[in-house]
Amino acid sequence: MTTAFIVLALALILIFAGPTLLYICVGYADYMLERRRHLLAVKHAVRRRSDER
């Protein structure tokens, strides 16, 4: 009975928090992609600057 209660509680949490969790995951993925793009831009800028010398 306890296991069924725990499973039911987790299912309800996932149902009600699903959109929020999805929003958080998508937002984090977007943040990581933007950060990666920024780091690549900095890397290329440093490479171009070192080529000028």
Secondary structure, DSSP 8 states (H G I E B T S, - for coil): -HHHHHHHHHHHHHHHHHHHHHHHHHHHHHHHHHHHHHHHHHHHHHHHHHHH-
